[in-house]
Amino acid sequence: MQQSLPVRFIQVTEVQRITPRMARVTFGGDDLADFVCDAPDQQVKLYFPRPGQSAPRLPEPGGDGDVMRWYQAYQAIPEDERPWMRSYTIRAHHPRRRALDIDFVLHTDEGEEEGPATRWARAAEPGATLGMFGPSAAFARPVPLGSADWTLLAGDESALPAIGTLIEALPEGARAVAYIEVADAAEEQRFTTAGEVEVHWLHRGGRPAGARGLLLDAVRSADFPPGSVFAWLAGEAGALRSLRRHLLAERGIDRRSVDFTGYWRLKLTQDDAPTEEDLAEARERLADAQPND
Ligand SMILES: Cc1cc2nc3c(=O)[nH]c(=O)nc-3n(C[C@H](O)[C@H](O)[C@H](O)COP(=O)(O)OP(=O)(O)OC[C@H]3O[C@@H](n4cnc5c(N)ncnc54)[C@H](O)[C@@H]3O)c2cc1C
């Protein structure tokens, strides 16, 4: 039997500013009745309405489960009516309440134009409706938590929701070291975990997000714990590329033990076409998924 696609409408029930630059939006709605989220680092696509729309216009999910057909129908919506699409992480799922939390970085730095997702999150109020696609098993890359002697987690605040779910999902006694870049001390968060976790908060101290070097310098000068490592990296794409290069070339970590995802691109929106470097990154990710020669 073909599965229908995981496309839903979700409604805001609560908005909290958990830190000055992070909004936690809780969503509910009948469409969440059969929602399942049983692993950390679950990614979704959110669809934001255009001005004048009370809900985003989405294609019917259809019964044939064909993602590409659904995406083509989405692309065929006239541009001024087609919802903006952005990627986010399920920060928490509350099945009994049929609710889920998504944390939005309110990332606008001085002089930067606000993206539609951030603009929406800054003004979000109960009742507002978004579309959501996922999480989809087709795109899932489960993180092998606890399979190596220790886990390295590194990223900026856009990765903080995912890092939070990964830290909280660590098996008892599993070791992890996290390097997290945030604007300042007010953006730090606390996590509950059964693991042995060491978190290093890196403050930009007035530098804009995406200014490269902070994460790389911190990881480069770190004394790594002994034993095998699995590394999970996410955040600004260029910063991550140099971090990954360091882990592979200077630390000698096997490329298949490094999971890396560019979550956003400096000076580019998620609507902008991929750059040469993005395409190279996509090719590397594909290669990483292949067995070694
Ligand atoms: C798999 C995945 C999971 C993600 N999970 C989360 C999540 O849980 N929470 C979250 O907040 N983000 C998350 N992101 C990142 C988020 O999708 C991007 O930050 C996205 O660009 C935000 O959309 P926007 O409309 O605000 O900005 P866009 O319209 O895409 O960009 C507008 C401008 O803002 C800049 N910009 C975009 N993001 C940032 C940022 N984080 N910091 C500084 N400048 C930025 C761009 O360079 C551009 O100049 C995730 C991304 C991926 C791929």
The ligand as an SDF file (V2000), in Angstrom:
LIG
                    3D

 53 58  0  0  0  0  0  0  0  0999 V2000
   17.9490   20.6130    8.2900 C   0  0  0  0  0  0  0  0  0  0  0  0
   17.8740   22.0330    8.8470 C   0  0  0  0  0  0  0  0  0  0  0  0
   17.3620   22.2620   10.1130 C   0  0  0  0  0  0  0  0  0  0  0  0
   17.2950   23.5720   10.6210 C   0  0  0  0  0  0  0  0  0  0  0  0
   16.7580   23.7770   11.8660 N   0  0  0  0  0  0  0  0  0  0  0  0
   16.6360   25.0370   12.3400 C   0  0  0  0  0  0  0  0  0  0  0  0
   15.9880   25.2880   13.5990 C   0  0  0  0  0  0  0  0  0  0  0  0
   15.4930   24.3750   14.2700 O   0  0  0  0  0  0  0  0  0  0  0  0
   15.9190   26.5750   14.0350 N   0  0  0  0  0  0  0  0  0  0  0  0
   16.4250   27.6190   13.2830 C   0  0  0  0  0  0  0  0  0  0  0  0
   16.3190   28.7750   13.7180 O   0  0  0  0  0  0  0  0  0  0  0  0
   17.0190   27.4190   12.0780 N   0  0  0  0  0  0  0  0  0  0  0  0
   17.1160   26.1620   11.5920 C   0  0  0  0  0  0  0  0  0  0  0  0
   17.6730   25.9540   10.3680 N   0  0  0  0  0  0  0  0  0  0  0  0
   18.2010   27.1160    9.6320 C   0  0  0  0  0  0  0  0  0  0  0  0
   17.1060   27.8990    8.9020 C   0  0  0  0  0  0  0  0  0  0  0  0
   16.4630   27.0590    7.9690 O   0  0  0  0  0  0  0  0  0  0  0  0
   17.7890   29.0900    8.1620 C   0  0  0  0  0  0  0  0  0  0  0  0
   18.3980   29.9350    9.1070 O   0  0  0  0  0  0  0  0  0  0  0  0
   16.8280   29.8570    7.2610 C   0  0  0  0  0  0  0  0  0  0  0  0
   17.6170   30.5350    6.2980 O   0  0  0  0  0  0  0  0  0  0  0  0
   15.9610   30.8650    7.9940 C   0  0  0  0  0  0  0  0  0  0  0  0
   15.0910   31.4430    7.0370 O   0  0  0  0  0  0  0  0  0  0  0  0
   14.7810   32.9960    6.9620 P   0  0  0  0  0  0  0  0  0  0  0  0
   13.5740   33.1220    6.0890 O   0  0  0  0  0  0  0  0  0  0  0  0
   14.7550   33.5860    8.3250 O   0  0  0  0  0  0  0  0  0  0  0  0
   16.0620   33.6120    6.2270 O   0  0  0  0  0  0  0  0  0  0  0  0
   16.4490   33.5420    4.6600 P   0  0  0  0  0  0  0  0  0  0  0  0
   15.4090   34.2400    3.8300 O   0  0  0  0  0  0  0  0  0  0  0  0
   16.7820   32.1540    4.2740 O   0  0  0  0  0  0  0  0  0  0  0  0
   17.7820   34.4330    4.6780 O   0  0  0  0  0  0  0  0  0  0  0  0
   17.7400   35.8740    4.8580 C   0  0  0  0  0  0  0  0  0  0  0  0
   19.1070   36.3590    5.3430 C   0  0  0  0  0  0  0  0  0  0  0  0
   19.3290   35.8690    6.6540 O   0  0  0  0  0  0  0  0  0  0  0  0
   20.6020   35.2150    6.7510 C   0  0  0  0  0  0  0  0  0  0  0  0
   20.4380   34.0860    7.7110 N   0  0  0  0  0  0  0  0  0  0  0  0
   19.6890   32.9750    7.5490 C   0  0  0  0  0  0  0  0  0  0  0  0
   19.7590   32.2050    8.6540 N   0  0  0  0  0  0  0  0  0  0  0  0
   20.5760   32.8370    9.5170 C   0  0  0  0  0  0  0  0  0  0  0  0
   21.0390   32.5490   10.8350 C   0  0  0  0  0  0  0  0  0  0  0  0
   20.6740   31.4260   11.5100 N   0  0  0  0  0  0  0  0  0  0  0  0
   21.8630   33.4460   11.4300 N   0  0  0  0  0  0  0  0  0  0  0  0
   22.2360   34.5860   10.7840 C   0  0  0  0  0  0  0  0  0  0  0  0
   21.8260   34.9270    9.5540 N   0  0  0  0  0  0  0  0  0  0  0  0
   21.0070   34.0550    8.9240 C   0  0  0  0  0  0  0  0  0  0  0  0
   20.9320   34.7660    5.3210 C   0  0  0  0  0  0  0  0  0  0  0  0
   22.3370   34.6930    5.1180 O   0  0  0  0  0  0  0  0  0  0  0  0
   20.2960   35.8760    4.4790 C   0  0  0  0  0  0  0  0  0  0  0  0
   21.1800   36.9550    4.3450 O   0  0  0  0  0  0  0  0  0  0  0  0
   17.7530   24.6640    9.8350 C   0  0  0  0  0  0  0  0  0  0  0  0
   18.2520   24.4240    8.5380 C   0  0  0  0  0  0  0  0  0  0  0  0
   18.3220   23.1230    8.0460 C   0  0  0  0  0  0  0  0  0  0  0  0
   18.8440   22.8870    6.6440 C   0  0  0  0  0  0  0  0  0  0  0  0
  1  2  1  0
  2  3  1  0
  2 52  2  0
  3  4  2  0
  4  5  1  0
  4 50  1  0
  5  6  2  0
  6  7  1  0
  6 13  1  0
  7  8  2  0
  7  9  1  0
  9 10  1  0
 10 11  2  0
 10 12  1  0
 12 13  2  0
 13 14  1  0
 14 15  1  0
 14 50  1  0
 15 16  1  0
 16 17  1  0
 16 18  1  0
 18 19  1  0
 18 20  1  0
 20 21  1  0
 20 22  1  0
 22 23  1  0
 23 24  1  0
 24 25  2  0
 24 26  1  0
 24 27  1  0
 27 28  1  0
 28 29  2  0
 28 30  1  0
 28 31  1  0
 31 32  1  0
 32 33  1  0
 33 34  1  0
 33 48  1  0
 34 35  1  0
 35 36  1  0
 35 46  1  0
 36 37  1  0
 36 45  1  0
 37 38  2  0
 38 39  1  0
 39 40  1  0
 39 45  2  0
 40 41  1  0
 40 42  2  0
 42 43  1  0
 43 44  2  0
 44 45  1  0
 46 47  1  0
 46 48  1  0
 48 49  1  0
 50 51  2  0
 51 52  1  0
 52 53  1  0
M  END
$$$$
